[in-house]
Amino acid sequence: MLSSFADFRAAVAEANDSEYGLQAGVFTADLSRVRYAFDEIEAGAIVVNDVPSVRADSMPYGGVKASGTGREGVRWAMEEMSEIRLLLLAGAPPVE
């Protein structure tokens, strides 16, 4: 949904008035508004001056609220496909 607002804080409140929170797009040239949006909008990502569906494969992707939990992307895929293990050699003689 694309909406225009005269009051930026009202726009942020409207964005948060949703059960979903995947990504949000904010169109502004004011960096203080970008910072405010990033701090306040309840979404997995805030995209500035582009549509909220834009992303690169290396970027983490995921939402909050009913948009799910967790992230996907290269790092998270590697963790999902790996088994973390530990070998502890307590009191073992030094390796030659």
Jmol script that loads the backbone (N, CA, C; Angstrom):
load data "model"
ATOM      1  N   MET A   1       0.838  -1.166   0.000  1.00  0.00           N
ATOM      2  CA  MET A   1       0.000   0.000   0.000  1.00  0.00           C
ATOM      3  C   MET A   1       0.890   1.239   0.000  1.00  0.00           C
ATOM      4  N   LEU A   2       0.576   2.217  -0.802  1.00  0.00           N
ATOM      5  CA  LEU A   2       1.300   3.475  -0.882  1.00  0.00           C
ATOM      6  C   LEU A   2       0.385   4.574  -0.367  1.00  0.00           C
ATOM      7  N   SER A   3       0.886   5.330   0.607  1.00  0.00           N
ATOM      8  CA  SER A   3       0.087   6.410   1.192  1.00  0.00           C
ATOM      9  C   SER A   3       0.945   7.649   1.344  1.00  0.00           C
ATOM     10  N   SER A   4       0.322   8.799   1.278  1.00  0.00           N
ATOM     11  CA  SER A   4       0.997  10.077   1.478  1.00  0.00           C
ATOM     12  C   SER A   4       0.533  10.670   2.805  1.00  0.00           C
ATOM     13  N   PHE A   5       1.464  11.282   3.555  1.00  0.00           N
ATOM     14  CA  PHE A   5       1.143  11.850   4.866  1.00  0.00           C
ATOM     15  C   PHE A   5       1.785  13.218   5.011  1.00  0.00           C
ATOM     16  N   ALA A   6       1.103  14.134   5.645  1.00  0.00           N
ATOM     17  CA  ALA A   6       1.670  15.441   5.973  1.00  0.00           C
ATOM     18  C   ALA A   6       2.504  15.348   7.256  1.00  0.00           C
ATOM     19  N   ASP A   7       2.162  14.422   8.150  1.00  0.00           N
ATOM     20  CA  ASP A   7       2.834  14.244   9.434  1.00  0.00           C
ATOM     21  C   ASP A   7       3.614  12.932   9.405  1.00  0.00           C
ATOM     22  N   PHE A   8       4.943  13.021   9.446  1.00  0.00           N
ATOM     23  CA  PHE A   8       5.783  11.825   9.334  1.00  0.00           C
ATOM     24  C   PHE A   8       5.551  10.846  10.486  1.00  0.00           C
ATOM     25  N   ARG A   9       5.390  11.349  11.690  1.00  0.00           N
ATOM     26  CA  ARG A   9       5.146  10.462  12.835  1.00  0.00           C
ATOM     27  C   ARG A   9       3.822   9.708  12.681  1.00  0.00           C
ATOM     28  N   ALA A  10       2.825  10.356  12.091  1.00  0.00           N
ATOM     29  CA  ALA A  10       1.549   9.679  11.821  1.00  0.00           C
ATOM     30  C   ALA A  10       1.747   8.577  10.785  1.00  0.00           C
ATOM     31  N   ALA A  11       2.625   8.809   9.814  1.00  0.00           N
ATOM     32  CA  ALA A  11       2.920   7.785   8.807  1.00  0.00           C
ATOM     33  C   ALA A  11       3.574   6.572   9.451  1.00  0.00           C
ATOM     34  N   VAL A  12       4.498   6.804  10.358  1.00  0.00           N
ATOM     35  CA  VAL A  12       5.165   5.700  11.069  1.00  0.00           C
ATOM     36  C   VAL A  12       4.145   4.944  11.922  1.00  0.00           C
ATOM     37  N   ALA A  13       3.281   5.668  12.602  1.00  0.00           N
ATOM     38  CA  ALA A  13       2.243   5.025  13.419  1.00  0.00           C
ATOM     39  C   ALA A  13       1.335   4.167  12.539  1.00  0.00           C
ATOM     40  N   GLU A  14       0.995   4.650  11.362  1.00  0.00           N
ATOM     41  CA  GLU A  14       0.162   3.892  10.423  1.00  0.00           C
ATOM     42  C   GLU A  14       0.883   2.623   9.955  1.00  0.00           C
ATOM     43  N   ALA A  15       2.175   2.744   9.692  1.00  0.00           N
ATOM     44  CA  ALA A  15       2.957   1.566   9.285  1.00  0.00           C
ATOM     45  C   ALA A  15       2.969   0.512  10.389  1.00  0.00           C
ATOM     46  N   ASN A  16       3.038   0.961  11.620  1.00  0.00           N
ATOM     47  CA  ASN A  16       3.078   0.018  12.744  1.00  0.00           C
ATOM     48  C   ASN A  16       1.712  -0.563  13.090  1.00  0.00           C
ATOM     49  N   ASP A  17       0.642   0.048  12.587  1.00  0.00           N
ATOM     50  CA  ASP A  17      -0.706  -0.423  12.878  1.00  0.00           C
ATOM     51  C   ASP A  17      -1.074  -1.572  11.931  1.00  0.00           C
ATOM     52  N   SER A  18      -0.298  -2.604  12.001  1.00  0.00           N
ATOM     53  CA  SER A  18      -0.470  -3.772  11.137  1.00  0.00           C
ATOM     54  C   SER A  18      -0.009  -4.996  11.897  1.00  0.00           C
ATOM     55  N   GLU A  19      -0.617  -6.127  11.593  1.00  0.00           N
ATOM     56  CA  GLU A  19      -0.152  -7.356  12.231  1.00  0.00           C
ATOM     57  C   GLU A  19       1.095  -7.897  11.538  1.00  0.00           C
ATOM     58  N   TYR A  20       1.494  -7.269  10.433  1.00  0.00           N
ATOM     59  CA  TYR A  20       2.657  -7.734   9.669  1.00  0.00           C
ATOM     60  C   TYR A  20       3.809  -6.757   9.789  1.00  0.00           C
ATOM     61  N   GLY A  21       5.008  -7.235   9.479  1.00  0.00           N
ATOM     62  CA  GLY A  21       6.192  -6.381   9.553  1.00  0.00           C
ATOM     63  C   GLY A  21       7.349  -6.964   8.772  1.00  0.00           C
ATOM     64  N   LEU A  22       7.142  -7.229   7.481  1.00  0.00           N
ATOM     65  CA  LEU A  22       8.233  -7.793   6.680  1.00  0.00           C
ATOM     66  C   LEU A  22       9.226  -6.704   6.301  1.00  0.00           C
ATOM     67  N   GLN A  23       8.835  -5.786   5.439  1.00  0.00           N
ATOM     68  CA  GLN A  23       9.693  -4.670   5.045  1.00  0.00           C
ATOM     69  C   GLN A  23       8.820  -3.441   4.844  1.00  0.00           C
ATOM     70  N   ALA A  24       9.433  -2.266   4.983  1.00  0.00           N
ATOM     71  CA  ALA A  24       8.721  -1.009   4.770  1.00  0.00           C
ATOM     72  C   ALA A  24       9.565  -0.109   3.886  1.00  0.00           C
ATOM     73  N   GLY A  25       8.913   0.656   3.032  1.00  0.00           N
ATOM     74  CA  GLY A  25       9.598   1.634   2.199  1.00  0.00           C
ATOM     75  C   GLY A  25       9.295   3.037   2.693  1.00  0.00           C
ATOM     76  N   VAL A  26      10.338   3.869   2.772  1.00  0.00           N
ATOM     77  CA  VAL A  26      10.199   5.254   3.219  1.00  0.00           C
ATOM     78  C   VAL A  26      10.839   6.144   2.152  1.00  0.00           C
ATOM     79  N   PHE A  27      10.072   7.095   1.646  1.00  0.00           N
ATOM     80  CA  PHE A  27      10.574   8.017   0.633  1.00  0.00           C
ATOM     81  C   PHE A  27      10.803   9.379   1.269  1.00  0.00           C
ATOM     82  N   THR A  28      12.081   9.756   1.418  1.00  0.00           N
ATOM     83  CA  THR A  28      12.445  11.032   2.034  1.00  0.00           C
ATOM     84  C   THR A  28      13.895  11.359   1.708  1.00  0.00           C
ATOM     85  N   ALA A  29      14.228  12.650   1.745  1.00  0.00           N
ATOM     86  CA  ALA A  29      15.613  13.099   1.621  1.00  0.00           C
ATOM     87  C   ALA A  29      16.146  13.572   2.973  1.00  0.00           C
ATOM     88  N   ASP A  30      15.339  13.451   4.009  1.00  0.00           N
ATOM     89  CA  ASP A  30      15.671  13.933   5.346  1.00  0.00           C
ATOM     90  C   ASP A  30      16.240  12.775   6.170  1.00  0.00           C
ATOM     91  N   LEU A  31      17.544  12.836   6.452  1.00  0.00           N
ATOM     92  CA  LEU A  31      18.185  11.739   7.184  1.00  0.00           C
ATOM     93  C   LEU A  31      17.666  11.583   8.608  1.00  0.00           C
ATOM     94  N   SER A  32      17.171  12.647   9.216  1.00  0.00           N
ATOM     95  CA  SER A  32      16.592  12.503  10.560  1.00  0.00           C
ATOM     96  C   SER A  32      15.311  11.667  10.485  1.00  0.00           C
ATOM     97  N   ARG A  33      14.566  11.775   9.394  1.00  0.00           N
ATOM     98  CA  ARG A  33      13.381  10.931   9.208  1.00  0.00           C
ATOM     99  C   ARG A  33      13.780   9.489   8.933  1.00  0.00           C
ATOM    100  N   VAL A  34      14.847   9.294   8.204  1.00  0.00           N
ATOM    101  CA  VAL A  34      15.340   7.931   7.956  1.00  0.00           C
ATOM    102  C   VAL A  34      15.682   7.276   9.288  1.00  0.00           C
ATOM    103  N   ARG A  35      16.407   7.998  10.126  1.00  0.00           N
ATOM    104  CA  ARG A  35      16.801   7.466  11.438  1.00  0.00           C
ATOM    105  C   ARG A  35      15.565   7.176  12.296  1.00  0.00           C
ATOM    106  N   TYR A  36      14.617   8.100  12.304  1.00  0.00           N
ATOM    107  CA  TYR A  36      13.391   7.906  13.074  1.00  0.00           C
ATOM    108  C   TYR A  36      12.639   6.671  12.571  1.00  0.00           C
ATOM    109  N   ALA A  37      12.513   6.552  11.265  1.00  0.00           N
ATOM    110  CA  ALA A  37      11.814   5.397  10.681  1.00  0.00           C
ATOM    111  C   ALA A  37      12.518   4.105  11.072  1.00  0.00           C
ATOM    112  N   PHE A  38      13.842   4.088  10.994  1.00  0.00           N
ATOM    113  CA  PHE A  38      14.598   2.882  11.336  1.00  0.00           C
ATOM    114  C   PHE A  38      14.413   2.520  12.808  1.00  0.00           C
ATOM    115  N   ASP A  39      14.409   3.506  13.668  1.00  0.00           N
ATOM    116  CA  ASP A  39      14.244   3.261  15.106  1.00  0.00           C
ATOM    117  C   ASP A  39      12.827   2.846  15.478  1.00  0.00           C
ATOM    118  N   GLU A  40      11.829   3.350  14.762  1.00  0.00           N
ATOM    119  CA  GLU A  40      10.454   3.195  15.204  1.00  0.00           C
ATOM    120  C   GLU A  40       9.593   2.210  14.406  1.00  0.00           C
ATOM    121  N   ILE A  41       9.843   2.027  13.126  1.00  0.00           N
ATOM    122  CA  ILE A  41       8.979   1.140  12.333  1.00  0.00           C
ATOM    123  C   ILE A  41       9.268  -0.312  12.689  1.00  0.00           C
ATOM    124  N   GLU A  42       8.217  -1.048  12.984  1.00  0.00           N
ATOM    125  CA  GLU A  42       8.329  -2.452  13.396  1.00  0.00           C
ATOM    126  C   GLU A  42       8.296  -3.330  12.152  1.00  0.00           C
ATOM    127  N   ALA A  43       9.472  -3.481  11.517  1.00  0.00           N
ATOM    128  CA  ALA A  43       9.596  -4.287  10.306  1.00  0.00           C
ATOM    129  C   ALA A  43      10.989  -4.884  10.253  1.00  0.00           C
ATOM    130  N   GLY A  44      11.110  -5.952   9.489  1.00  0.00           N
ATOM    131  CA  GLY A  44      12.415  -6.608   9.348  1.00  0.00           C
ATOM    132  C   GLY A  44      13.437  -5.757   8.626  1.00  0.00           C
ATOM    133  N   ALA A  45      12.989  -4.851   7.772  1.00  0.00           N
ATOM    134  CA  ALA A  45      13.891  -3.959   7.045  1.00  0.00           C
ATOM    135  C   ALA A  45      13.155  -2.681   6.680  1.00  0.00           C
ATOM    136  N   ILE A  46      13.911  -1.599   6.621  1.00  0.00           N
ATOM    137  CA  ILE A  46      13.409  -0.315   6.153  1.00  0.00           C
ATOM    138  C   ILE A  46      14.202   0.011   4.891  1.00  0.00           C
ATOM    139  N   VAL A  47      13.516   0.154   3.770  1.00  0.00           N
ATOM    140  CA  VAL A  47      14.154   0.484   2.496  1.00  0.00           C
ATOM    141  C   VAL A  47      13.860   1.951   2.209  1.00  0.00           C
ATOM    142  N   VAL A  48      14.909   2.741   1.999  1.00  0.00           N
ATOM    143  CA  VAL A  48      14.751   4.174   1.784  1.00  0.00           C
ATOM    144  C   VAL A  48      14.808   4.477   0.287  1.00  0.00           C
ATOM    145  N   ASN A  49      13.784   5.177  -0.178  1.00  0.00           N
ATOM    146  CA  ASN A  49      13.668   5.667  -1.548  1.00  0.00           C
ATOM    147  C   ASN A  49      13.634   4.566  -2.600  1.00  0.00           C
ATOM    148  N   ASP A  50      13.049   3.446  -2.255  1.00  0.00           N
ATOM    149  CA  ASP A  50      12.780   2.369  -3.208  1.00  0.00           C
ATOM    150  C   ASP A  50      11.636   1.531  -2.651  1.00  0.00           C
ATOM    151  N   VAL A  51      11.162   0.618  -3.454  1.00  0.00           N
ATOM    152  CA  VAL A  51      10.057  -0.236  -3.011  1.00  0.00           C
ATOM    153  C   VAL A  51      10.548  -1.203  -1.947  1.00  0.00           C
ATOM    154  N   PRO A  52       9.681  -1.605  -1.015  1.00  0.00           N
ATOM    155  CA  PRO A  52      10.123  -2.483   0.066  1.00  0.00           C
ATOM    156  C   PRO A  52      10.510  -3.890  -0.383  1.00  0.00           C
ATOM    157  N   SER A  53      10.228  -4.244  -1.620  1.00  0.00           N
ATOM    158  CA  SER A  53      10.578  -5.605  -2.070  1.00  0.00           C
ATOM    159  C   SER A  53      11.979  -5.680  -2.672  1.00  0.00           C
ATOM    160  N   VAL A  54      12.672  -4.550  -2.802  1.00  0.00           N
ATOM    161  CA  VAL A  54      14.015  -4.578  -3.375  1.00  0.00           C
ATOM    162  C   VAL A  54      14.990  -5.191  -2.378  1.00  0.00           C
ATOM    163  N   ARG A  55      15.901  -6.037  -2.878  1.00  0.00           N
ATOM    164  CA  ARG A  55      16.939  -6.606  -2.008  1.00  0.00           C
ATOM    165  C   ARG A  55      17.980  -7.300  -2.853  1.00  0.00           C
ATOM    166  N   ALA A  56      19.152  -7.470  -2.292  1.00  0.00           N
ATOM    167  CA  ALA A  56      20.221  -8.264  -2.895  1.00  0.00           C
ATOM    168  C   ALA A  56      20.269  -9.592  -2.153  1.00  0.00           C
ATOM    169  N   ASP A  57      20.694 -10.637  -2.822  1.00  0.00           N
ATOM    170  CA  ASP A  57      20.704 -11.963  -2.194  1.00  0.00           C
ATOM    171  C   ASP A  57      21.573 -12.023  -0.944  1.00  0.00           C
ATOM    172  N   SER A  58      22.589 -11.176  -0.847  1.00  0.00           N
ATOM    173  CA  SER A  58      23.465 -11.223   0.328  1.00  0.00           C
ATOM    174  C   SER A  58      22.869 -10.507   1.535  1.00  0.00           C
ATOM    175  N   MET A  59      21.770  -9.780   1.344  1.00  0.00           N
ATOM    176  CA  MET A  59      21.137  -9.062   2.451  1.00  0.00           C
ATOM    177  C   MET A  59      20.287 -10.013   3.286  1.00  0.00           C
ATOM    178  N   PRO A  60      20.285  -9.849   4.608  1.00  0.00           N
ATOM    179  CA  PRO A  60      19.364 -10.647   5.417  1.00  0.00           C
ATOM    180  C   PRO A  60      17.923 -10.286   5.073  1.00  0.00           C
ATOM    181  N   TYR A  61      17.047 -11.263   5.107  1.00  0.00           N
ATOM    182  CA  TYR A  61      15.655 -11.041   4.732  1.00  0.00           C
ATOM    183  C   TYR A  61      14.771 -11.762   5.724  1.00  0.00           C
ATOM    184  N   GLY A  62      13.829 -11.060   6.299  1.00  0.00           N
ATOM    185  CA  GLY A  62      12.902 -11.662   7.246  1.00  0.00           C
ATOM    186  C   GLY A  62      12.091 -10.579   7.925  1.00  0.00           C
ATOM    187  N   GLY A  63      11.068 -10.988   8.634  1.00  0.00           N
ATOM    188  CA  GLY A  63      10.157 -10.021   9.213  1.00  0.00           C
ATOM    189  C   GLY A  63       9.966 -10.176  10.698  1.00  0.00           C
ATOM    190  N   VAL A  64       9.017  -9.397  11.194  1.00  0.00           N
ATOM    191  CA  VAL A  64       8.614  -9.436  12.598  1.00  0.00           C
ATOM    192  C   VAL A  64       7.099  -9.562  12.633  1.00  0.00           C
ATOM    193  N   LYS A  65       6.545  -9.681  13.807  1.00  0.00           N
ATOM    194  CA  LYS A  65       5.104  -9.857  14.012  1.00  0.00           C
ATOM    195  C   LYS A  65       4.629 -11.087  13.231  1.00  0.00           C
ATOM    196  N   ALA A  66       3.514 -10.978  12.510  1.00  0.00           N
ATOM    197  CA  ALA A  66       2.971 -12.126  11.780  1.00  0.00           C
ATOM    198  C   ALA A  66       3.723 -12.395  10.473  1.00  0.00           C
ATOM    199  N   SER A  67       4.762 -11.624  10.209  1.00  0.00           N
ATOM    200  CA  SER A  67       5.588 -11.873   9.025  1.00  0.00           C
ATOM    201  C   SER A  67       6.674 -12.897   9.304  1.00  0.00           C
ATOM    202  N   GLY A  68       6.647 -13.478  10.488  1.00  0.00           N
ATOM    203  CA  GLY A  68       7.592 -14.553  10.786  1.00  0.00           C
ATOM    204  C   GLY A  68       8.747 -14.117  11.647  1.00  0.00           C
ATOM    205  N   THR A  69       9.529 -15.097  12.013  1.00  0.00           N
ATOM    206  CA  THR A  69      10.714 -14.834  12.816  1.00  0.00           C
ATOM    207  C   THR A  69      11.916 -15.445  12.114  1.00  0.00           C
ATOM    208  N   GLY A  70      13.081 -14.968  12.460  1.00  0.00           N
ATOM    209  CA  GLY A  70      14.295 -15.470  11.835  1.00  0.00           C
ATOM    210  C   GLY A  70      14.619 -14.694  10.575  1.00  0.00           C
ATOM    211  N   ARG A  71      15.742 -15.050   9.985  1.00  0.00           N
ATOM    212  CA  ARG A  71      16.210 -14.394   8.773  1.00  0.00           C
ATOM    213  C   ARG A  71      16.663 -15.453   7.786  1.00  0.00           C
ATOM    214  N   GLU A  72      16.668 -15.062   6.510  1.00  0.00           N
ATOM    215  CA  GLU A  72      17.241 -15.914   5.485  1.00  0.00           C
ATOM    216  C   GLU A  72      18.266 -15.089   4.731  1.00  0.00           C
ATOM    217  N   GLY A  73      19.151 -15.767   4.070  1.00  0.00           N
ATOM    218  CA  GLY A  73      20.244 -15.132   3.336  1.00  0.00           C
ATOM    219  C   GLY A  73      21.447 -16.037   3.451  1.00  0.00           C
ATOM    220  N   VAL A  74      22.566 -15.618   2.898  1.00  0.00           N
ATOM    221  CA  VAL A  74      23.757 -16.465   2.828  1.00  0.00           C
ATOM    222  C   VAL A  74      24.197 -16.940   4.212  1.00  0.00           C
ATOM    223  N   ARG A  75      24.366 -16.022   5.148  1.00  0.00           N
ATOM    224  CA  ARG A  75      24.837 -16.401   6.490  1.00  0.00           C
ATOM    225  C   ARG A  75      23.909 -17.423   7.147  1.00  0.00           C
ATOM    226  N   TRP A  76      22.606 -17.173   7.076  1.00  0.00           N
ATOM    227  CA  TRP A  76      21.640 -18.039   7.755  1.00  0.00           C
ATOM    228  C   TRP A  76      21.547 -19.391   7.043  1.00  0.00           C
ATOM    229  N   ALA A  77      21.691 -19.410   5.726  1.00  0.00           N
ATOM    230  CA  ALA A  77      21.688 -20.674   4.987  1.00  0.00           C
ATOM    231  C   ALA A  77      22.899 -21.508   5.372  1.00  0.00           C
ATOM    232  N   MET A  78      24.050 -20.863   5.517  1.00  0.00           N
ATOM    233  CA  MET A  78      25.258 -21.594   5.917  1.00  0.00           C
ATOM    234  C   MET A  78      25.092 -22.182   7.308  1.00  0.00           C
ATOM    235  N   GLU A  79      24.496 -21.427   8.221  1.00  0.00           N
ATOM    236  CA  GLU A  79      24.274 -21.950   9.568  1.00  0.00           C
ATOM    237  C   GLU A  79      23.302 -23.125   9.545  1.00  0.00           C
ATOM    238  N   GLU A  80      22.246 -23.036   8.737  1.00  0.00           N
ATOM    239  CA  GLU A  80      21.264 -24.118   8.645  1.00  0.00           C
ATOM    240  C   GLU A  80      21.874 -25.399   8.078  1.00  0.00           C
ATOM    241  N   MET A  81      22.865 -25.250   7.213  1.00  0.00           N
ATOM    242  CA  MET A  81      23.461 -26.418   6.552  1.00  0.00           C
ATOM    243  C   MET A  81      24.716 -26.906   7.250  1.00  0.00           C
ATOM    244  N   SER A  82      25.016 -26.339   8.401  1.00  0.00           N
ATOM    245  CA  SER A  82      26.227 -26.702   9.141  1.00  0.00           C
ATOM    246  C   SER A  82      25.865 -27.328  10.480  1.00  0.00           C
ATOM    247  N   GLU A  83      26.741 -28.149  10.942  1.00  0.00           N
ATOM    248  CA  GLU A  83      26.607 -28.725  12.282  1.00  0.00           C
ATOM    249  C   GLU A  83      27.763 -28.181  13.114  1.00  0.00           C
ATOM    250  N   ILE A  84      27.429 -27.375  14.101  1.00  0.00           N
ATOM    251  CA  ILE A  84      28.469 -26.805  14.956  1.00  0.00           C
ATOM    252  C   ILE A  84      28.904 -27.868  15.941  1.00  0.00           C
ATOM    253  N   ARG A  85      30.203 -28.091  16.003  1.00  0.00           N
ATOM    254  CA  ARG A  85      30.744 -29.112  16.896  1.00  0.00           C
ATOM    255  C   ARG A  85      31.902 -28.524  17.684  1.00  0.00           C
ATOM    256  N   LEU A  86      32.265 -29.217  18.769  1.00  0.00           N
ATOM    257  CA  LEU A  86      33.358 -28.782  19.624  1.00  0.00           C
ATOM    258  C   LEU A  86      34.193 -29.983  20.000  1.00  0.00           C
ATOM    259  N   LEU A  87      35.505 -29.796  19.995  1.00  0.00           N
ATOM    260  CA  LEU A  87      36.432 -30.818  20.494  1.00  0.00           C
ATOM    261  C   LEU A  87      37.264 -30.132  21.564  1.00  0.00           C
ATOM    262  N   LEU A  88      37.201 -30.665  22.772  1.00  0.00           N
ATOM    263  CA  LEU A  88      37.943 -30.108  23.893  1.00  0.00           C
ATOM    264  C   LEU A  88      38.930 -31.155  24.368  1.00  0.00           C
ATOM    265  N   LEU A  89      40.195 -30.829  24.331  1.00  0.00           N
ATOM    266  CA  LEU A  89      41.236 -31.754  24.802  1.00  0.00           C
ATOM    267  C   LEU A  89      41.784 -31.210  26.112  1.00  0.00           C
ATOM    268  N   ALA A  90      41.062 -31.453  27.194  1.00  0.00           N
ATOM    269  CA  ALA A  90      41.471 -30.954  28.503  1.00  0.00           C
ATOM    270  C   ALA A  90      42.585 -31.825  29.049  1.00  0.00           C
ATOM    271  N   GLY A  91      43.652 -31.214  29.405  1.00  0.00           N
ATOM    272  CA  GLY A  91      44.777 -31.934  30.000  1.00  0.00           C
ATOM    273  C   GLY A  91      45.517 -32.823  29.020  1.00  0.00           C
ATOM    274  N   ALA A  92      45.286 -32.685  27.763  1.00  0.00           N
ATOM    275  CA  ALA A  92      45.977 -33.517  26.752  1.00  0.00           C
ATOM    276  C   ALA A  92      47.411 -33.026  26.583  1.00  0.00           C
ATOM    277  N   PRO A  93      48.317 -33.916  26.272  1.00  0.00           N
ATOM    278  CA  PRO A  93      49.696 -33.482  26.039  1.00  0.00           C
ATOM    279  C   PRO A  93      49.756 -32.611  24.773  1.00  0.00           C
ATOM    280  N   PRO A  94      50.753 -31.735  24.679  1.00  0.00           N
ATOM    281  CA  PRO A  94      50.860 -30.874  23.509  1.00  0.00           C
ATOM    282  C   PRO A  94      51.039 -31.686  22.228  1.00  0.00           C
ATOM    283  N   VAL A  95      50.520 -31.168  21.155  1.00  0.00           N
ATOM    284  CA  VAL A  95      50.652 -31.830  19.861  1.00  0.00           C
ATOM    285  C   VAL A  95      52.040 -31.561  19.327  1.00  0.00           C
ATOM    286  N   GLU A  96      52.701 -32.622  18.830  1.00  0.00           N
ATOM    287  CA  GLU A  96      54.063 -32.456  18.287  1.00  0.00           C
ATOM    288  C   GLU A  96      54.035 -32.196  16.824  1.00  0.00           C
TER     289      GLU A  96
END
end "model"
wireframe off; spacefill off
backbone 0.3
color backbone group
